[in-house]
Amino acid sequence: MTSRFRIADDVAWVSQEDLDSGDAPTAYVTRVPKGLPIVLEGSGCVVWLALAAGGTIEEITDLAAEMAGLSPEAISHDVADLVDQLVTIRLVREE
């Protein structure tokens, strides 16, 4: 069975686009009520936004690649690494 990933239920976040339009995409993420804030900028934010839709690592990679205008093959390793890190710090759930 293929693992699916989604943002954990106790995570609150906002992207820079919700606050103002800046140069680099940025997401501000924290576990509530007592998590430390984490800032995901640039490609990290793009992966986070793809994670917001949920899905398999391949679906998340495809969406992130589409948003960034890159090929999935060019970013697949980096996406998998970031998703693994986000799972480790419990911002993302693997199901």
C-alpha positions in Angstrom: 0.0 0.0 0.0 1.3 3.5 -0.9 1.6 6.0 1.9 -0.4 9.2 1.8 0.7 12.4 3.5 -1.3 15.3 4.9 -0.8 18.2 7.2 -1.3 17.1 10.9 -4.6 18.1 12.5 -2.8 20.2 15.3 -0.9 22.4 12.8 -1.9 26.0 12.0 -0.3 27.8 9.1 -0.6 30.7 6.8 1.1 31.5 3.5 2.6 34.9 2.6 0.1 35.2 -0.2 -2.6 35.3 2.6 -0.8 38.2 4.2 0.7 40.2 1.3 2.4 39.5 -2.0 6.1 39.2 -1.7 9.0 38.0 -3.8 9.5 34.5 -2.5 6.6 32.2 -1.4 6.7 31.8 2.4 4.6 29.7 4.8 4.5 30.2 8.5 3.8 26.9 10.3 3.4 25.8 13.9 1.8 23.1 16.0 -0.8 24.5 18.3 -1.0 25.4 21.0 2.7 25.3 22.0 4.7 24.6 18.9 7.7 26.6 17.8 7.0 28.6 14.6 8.7 27.4 11.5 9.2 29.4 8.3 9.2 27.6 5.0 10.5 29.8 2.2 10.9 29.4 -1.5 10.8 25.8 -2.6 10.0 24.6 1.0 6.8 26.7 0.8 5.9 25.3 -2.6 6.2 21.7 -1.2 4.1 22.8 1.8 1.4 24.2 -0.5 1.4 20.9 -2.4 1.2 19.0 0.9 -1.9 21.0 1.8 -3.7 19.1 -1.0 -2.6 15.8 0.5 -1.6 12.7 -1.4 1.1 10.3 -2.2 4.7 11.5 -2.4 4.4 11.2 -6.2 1.2 13.4 -6.2 2.8 16.0 -4.0 6.0 16.0 -6.1 3.9 16.4 -9.3 1.9 19.3 -7.9 5.0 21.0 -6.5 6.8 20.6 -9.8 3.8 22.1 -11.6 3.7 25.1 -9.3 7.4 25.7 -9.6 7.6 25.1 -13.4 10.0 22.2 -13.0 10.0 18.5 -13.9 9.0 16.1 -11.2 12.3 14.2 -11.7 14.3 17.3 -11.0 12.8 17.8 -7.5 11.6 14.3 -6.4 14.6 13.6 -4.1 14.3 17.1 -2.4 10.6 16.8 -2.0 10.9 13.3 -0.4 13.6 14.6 2.0 11.5 17.6 3.1 8.4 15.5 3.6 10.4 13.0 5.7 11.7 15.9 7.8 8.2 17.3 8.3 6.9 13.9 9.3 9.8 13.6 11.8 8.9 16.9 13.5 5.2 15.9 13.4 3.9 18.7 11.1 2.9 16.1 8.5 1.2 12.8 9.0 1.9 9.7 7.0 -1.1 7.4 6.6 
